[in-house]
Amino acid sequence: MDFTNLKNFIDTLPAYGIPSSDVIVYHDHKELWRHSVGEPLRGDELYYMYSCTKVVSCIAALQLFEQGKFLMKDPISNYLPEFDELYVKKGSFSVACETPITFRHLFTMTAGLNYDLTAAPLREVVERTDGRAPTRELIAALARVPLDFEPGTQFQYSLCHDVLACLVEVISGMKFGEYCKKYIFEPCGMADSTFIATDAVRARMAPQYRYNDARKKALRVELVNPYVPGTEYESGGAGLISSVNDFIKFTDALACGGVSYLGNRIISENTLRMMRTNCITDEMKVAYHKKWPVLDGFGYGFGVRCEPDLSYGIMASPAEFGWHGAAGSFMIIDPSTHTSLFYAQHMLNNKERYVHPRIRHTFYSGF
């Protein structure tokens, strides 16, 4: 494999306004290539993974699916009874919801939820618990927020995978972070990954920036994750903190059929095949591609982009899948070649429409 084009592209990113970038490629459990640019990096910095967390959460829930703990068509109210009586918005009113939210709705972002963490029932939990907002309590409050549409009728990016994390807690009887540590992080040799931002964790974090369009430069911002409303809230949608060294071990395991470099199986090949199968209709893809024009030509599976249509001018493997995060992190998982890539930056307003497709195209040009 030749990574000249990828290196040359990554080298242009500081001039494009991105303070630092770190990219790594694994093949068959071994580091194949790594390159960083911009502000000097030690290489072991921690980053907010933001929505890259979602892939971890989906794998955690799919592990329980493999054990027969639930079926995709099961109502989540079987485990979270507060979701038994839901309401859905109808104009300026709310009416009783006719369709129960199922596990499949959560995996595929079709549950009718939204991403409003300022909704009154959620704020009340944060205030009542003095800013702790335990996961189970916040998700219970979410059930009191009217849905935006009947489950299964539309695609909308939302707190679906946060609810999945809560379900993992309830079904397993473990805190979500503890479950991930025991069944994903430790089997993959991921010593840096956590959902709790302790002082020691913060001391290792890369500076966080936000690109200011008016000033055309990245400005340093506070090390705060706006998608984590409480100190005890373990967000399955955006709460993971990890390093490049750690997260590539997770993507490598998925690229190698669900087996980590330590020889531990975290998920089956059949489950991964299901995960990377498109699950949304052509009508739903309109909203999906409106949200992410950069994913035009891709389908959406269980928490991942998938099934690239190469006729759209996408340079990729038909088996490639993955996701991305709000600060610009990005993964490519290719089970057909046992190869994976993880790219990290720590800049909100992240320029993903420019950066991510070019990473993919320059990466695959070397095959």
C-alpha positions in Angstrom: 0.0 0.0 0.0 1.2 3.5 -0.8 0.1 6.4 1.4 1.8 9.2 -0.5 -1.4 10.8 -1.6 -2.8 10.6 1.9 0.3 12.1 3.5 0.4 14.9 1.0 -3.2 15.7 1.8 -2.8 15.6 5.5 0.1 17.9 5.2 -2.1 20.6 3.7 -4.5 20.7 6.7 -2.7 23.2 9.0 -2.9 25.8 6.1 -6.6 24.9 5.9 -7.1 26.0 9.5 -6.9 22.7 11.4 -4.4 23.1 14.3 -3.3 19.5 14.4 -4.1 16.2 12.9 -3.1 12.6 13.6 -3.9 9.6 11.4 -3.1 6.0 11.8 -3.6 2.9 9.6 -3.7 -0.8 10.8 -3.7 -3.9 8.8 -4.2 -7.4 10.3 -3.6 -6.1 13.8 -0.4 -4.3 13.0 0.4 -0.6 12.6 1.0 0.0 8.9 1.4 3.8 8.8 1.0 6.9 11.0 1.4 10.6 10.4 0.7 13.8 12.3 0.9 17.5 11.3 0.4 20.9 12.8 1.0 21.6 16.5 3.4 19.1 17.9 1.7 16.0 19.3 3.1 13.4 21.8 0.9 10.8 20.1 -0.9 9.7 23.3 -3.2 12.6 23.6 -6.8 12.0 24.6 -9.7 13.4 22.6 -13.4 13.7 22.9 -14.6 11.1 20.4 -18.1 12.6 20.2 -20.1 10.6 17.7 -17.4 8.0 17.1 -18.8 6.8 20.5 -21.9 5.6 18.7 -20.1 2.7 17.0 -18.8 1.5 20.4 -22.3 1.8 21.8 -23.9 -0.2 18.9 -21.3 -2.9 19.3 -22.0 -3.1 23.1 -25.7 -3.5 22.4 -25.2 -5.9 19.6 -23.2 -8.1 21.9 -26.3 -8.5 24.0 -28.4 -9.1 20.9 -26.0 -11.9 20.0 -26.8 -13.4 23.5 -30.5 -13.4 22.8 -31.2 -10.7 25.4 -33.5 -8.9 22.9 -34.8 -9.0 19.4 -34.7 -6.0 17.0 -38.5 -5.8 16.9 -38.9 -5.8 20.7 -40.3 -2.6 22.2 -37.7 -0.9 24.4 -40.5 -0.4 27.0 -39.9 -4.1 27.9 -36.8 -2.8 29.7 -37.5 0.9 30.1 -41.2 1.0 31.2 -41.3 4.8 31.1 -41.3 4.5 27.3 -44.6 2.5 27.4 -46.8 5.6 27.0 -45.3 8.1 24.6 -46.6 11.2 22.9 -45.8 12.5 19.4 -46.0 16.1 18.2 -48.9 17.0 15.9 -48.6 20.7 15.0 -48.8 22.7 18.2 -50.2 19.7 20.2 -49.0 16.3 21.3 -51.1 13.1 20.9 -50.6 9.5 22.0 -48.0 7.7 20.0 -49.4 4.7 18.1 -46.1 2.9 17.5 -43.8 1.6 20.2 -40.1 2.4 19.9 -38.2 -0.8 19.1 -34.5 -1.6 19.4 -34.2 -1.4 15.6 -35.6 2.1 15.6 -32.8 3.1 18.0 -30.0 1.5 16.0 -31.2 3.1 12.8 -32.1 6.6 14.1 -35.7 6.2 13.2 -37.2 6.4 16.8 -38.7 9.9 16.5 -36.2 11.3 19.1 -34.2 14.5 18.6 -31.0 16.0 20.0 -32.5 18.6 22.3 -30.6 18.2 25.6 -32.2 21.5 26.8 -35.7 20.0 27.0 -37.4 20.8 30.3 -37.6 17.3 31.7 -33.9 16.8 31.1 -33.0 20.2 32.6 -35.0 19.2 35.7 -32.9 16.1 36.2 -29.7 18.0 35.9 -30.9 20.6 38.4 -32.4 18.1 40.8 -29.2 16.0 40.9 -26.9 19.0 41.3 -25.3 18.4 37.9 -24.8 14.7 38.2 -27.6 13.6 35.8 -27.1 9.8 36.1 -27.7 8.0 32.8 -30.7 6.0 33.9 -32.5 9.1 35.3 -31.8 11.3 32.3 -33.1 8.7 29.9 -36.2 8.2 32.0 -36.9 11.9 31.7 -36.4 11.7 27.9 -39.5 9.5 27.7 -41.5 12.6 28.8 -40.4 14.6 25.8 -42.9 14.3 22.8 -41.4 12.5 19.8 -41.0 14.5 16.6 -42.7 11.7 14.5 -44.1 8.2 14.7 -41.3 5.7 15.2 -40.1 4.0 12.0 -41.5 6.7 9.6 -38.4 9.0 9.3 -34.7 9.2 9.8 -33.5 11.8 12.3 -30.1 12.0 14.0 -30.8 12.0 17.7 -30.3 10.6 21.2 -31.1 7.1 20.0 -27.7 5.7 20.9 -27.8 7.3 24.3 -30.9 5.3 24.9 -29.1 2.2 23.7 -26.4 2.8 26.3 -29.0 3.0 29.0 -30.5 -0.3 27.7 -27.1 -1.9 28.0 -27.0 -0.7 31.6 -30.4 -2.2 32.4 -30.0 -5.5 30.6 -26.4 -6.1 31.8 -26.9 -4.8 35.3 -23.6 -2.8 34.9 -22.9 0.9 34.4 -22.4 1.5 30.7 -18.8 2.5 31.0 -18.0 -0.5 33.2 -19.7 -2.8 30.6 -17.7 -1.3 27.8 -14.5 -1.6 29.8 -15.0 -5.3 30.5 -16.4 -6.4 27.2 -14.8 -4.1 24.6 -11.9 -2.0 25.9 -10.1 -4.7 27.9 -10.5 -7.4 25.2 -9.2 -4.9 22.6 -6.3 -3.7 24.8 -7.7 -0.2 25.1 -6.3 1.2 28.3 -7.0 4.9 27.6 -10.7 4.8 26.9 -13.2 6.1 29.4 -16.5 7.9 29.8 -15.5 9.8 33.0 -13.4 13.0 32.6 -11.4 12.9 35.8 -8.6 15.5 36.5 -6.0 12.9 35.4 -7.9 12.4 32.1 -8.2 16.1 31.4 -4.5 16.6 32.0 -3.8 14.3 29.0 -6.4 15.8 26.6 -5.4 17.6 23.5 -6.5 21.2 23.4 -9.9 21.7 21.9 -10.7 24.3 19.3 -13.6 25.7 17.3 -13.2 27.1 13.9 -14.4 30.7 13.7 -15.8 31.3 10.2 -15.8 35.1 10.6 -12.1 35.3 11.7 -11.1 32.3 9.4 -9.1 30.7 12.2 -9.4 28.1 14.9 -9.8 29.5 18.4 -9.1 27.5 21.5 -12.1 26.7 23.6 -12.8 25.1 27.0 -12.4 21.3 27.4 -16.1 20.7 27.7 -18.3 18.2 25.9 -21.7 19.9 25.4 -23.3 16.5 24.8 -22.6 15.3 28.3 -25.0 17.3 30.6 -23.9 15.7 33.9 -20.8 14.3 35.6 -22.5 10.8 36.0 -24.0 10.8 32.5 -22.3 8.2 30.3 -23.4 9.3 26.8 -23.6 6.4 24.4 -23.9 8.9 21.6 -21.0 11.2 22.3 -19.4 10.6 25.6 -16.3 8.5 25.0 -12.8 9.9 25.6 -10.0 8.0 23.9 -6.7 8.2 22.1 -5.6 7.4 18.6 -3.6 4.5 19.9 -6.7 3.1 21.6 -9.4 3.7 19.1 -7.5 2.2 16.2 -7.4 -1.1 18.1 -11.3 -1.0 18.2 -11.6 -0.3 14.5 -8.9 -2.9 13.8 -11.0 -5.5 15.6 -14.0 -4.7 13.5 -11.9 -4.8 10.3 -10.6 -8.2 11.3 -14.0 -9.9 11.6 -14.6 -8.9 15.2 -11.4 -10.3 16.7 -8.9 -8.0 18.5 -5.1 -8.1 18.2 -5.1 -9.9 21.5 -7.1 -12.7 20.0 -10.4 -11.9 21.7 -13.6 -11.9 19.8 -15.9 -9.0 20.7 -18.5 -9.5 18.0 -19.2 -12.0 15.2 -18.7 -11.6 11.5 -22.4 -12.2 10.9 -23.4 -9.4 13.3 -20.9 -7.1 11.6 -22.4 -8.0 8.2 -25.8 -7.1 9.6 -24.5 -3.9 11.1 -23.1 -2.6 7.8 -26.2 -3.4 5.7 -28.3 -0.4 4.7 -31.4 -0.1 6.9 -33.1 3.1 5.7 -35.4 3.7 2.8 -34.7 5.9 -0.2 -37.2 8.4 1.3 -35.3 8.4 4.6 -32.0 8.9 2.8 -33.2 12.4 1.7 -33.0 13.6 5.4 -29.8 11.6 5.9 -28.0 13.2 3.0 -29.4 16.6 3.8 -27.9 16.3 7.3 -24.6 15.1 5.8 -24.1 15.9 2.1 -20.6 14.4 2.5 -22.4 11.0 2.8 -24.3 11.3 -0.4 -24.1 7.9 -2.0 -23.9 6.0 1.3 -26.6 4.0 3.1 -27.0 3.9 6.9 -26.9 0.6 8.9 -26.9 0.1 12.6 -25.0 3.2 13.6 -22.7 3.4 10.6 -22.5 4.7 7.1 -22.4 1.7 4.7 -22.8 0.4 1.2 -21.1 3.2 -0.8 -22.5 3.6 -4.3 -19.3 3.9 -6.3 -21.2 5.5 -9.2 -21.4 8.7 -7.0 -17.7 9.1 -7.5 -16.8 7.6 -4.1 -13.4 6.0 -3.9 -13.9 3.2 -1.4 -14.4 -0.5 -0.9 -18.0 -1.7 -1.2 -17.5 -3.3 2.3 -16.2 -0.1 3.9 -18.1 1.3 6.9 -17.6 3.7 9.9 -18.6 7.0 11.4 -17.3 10.3 12.5 -17.3 12.8 15.4 -18.2 16.5 16.0 -14.5 17.5 16.5 -13.5 15.9 13.2 -12.5 12.4 14.2 -13.2 9.9 11.4 -12.9 6.1 10.9 -12.7 3.8 8.0 -13.3 0.1 8.6 -12.7 -2.3 5.7 -13.3 -6.0 6.5 -12.6 -6.9 2.9 -8.9 -6.0 3.3 -8.6 -6.2 7.2 -7.6 -2.6 7.1 -8.8 0.3 9.2 -7.9 4.0 9.5 -8.5 6.4 12.3 -8.1 10.2 12.0 -8.2 12.5 14.9 -8.4 16.3 15.3 -9.9 18.3 18.1 -11.7 21.1 16.3 -15.5 21.8 16.5 -17.0 23.3 13.4 -14.7 20.7 12.0 -14.7 21.1 8.1 -15.7 17.5 7.7 -17.3 18.1 4.3 -13.9 19.0 3.0 -11.6 16.7 5.0 -13.3 13.4 5.3 -14.0 12.5 1.7 -10.5 13.5 0.8 -9.1 11.3 3.5 -11.1 8.4 2.1 -10.2 9.0 -1.5 -6.4 9.5 -0.9 -6.4 6.5 1.4 -8.0 4.2 -1.2 -5.9 5.6 -4.0 -3.0 3.7 -2.4 -4.5 0.2 -2.7 
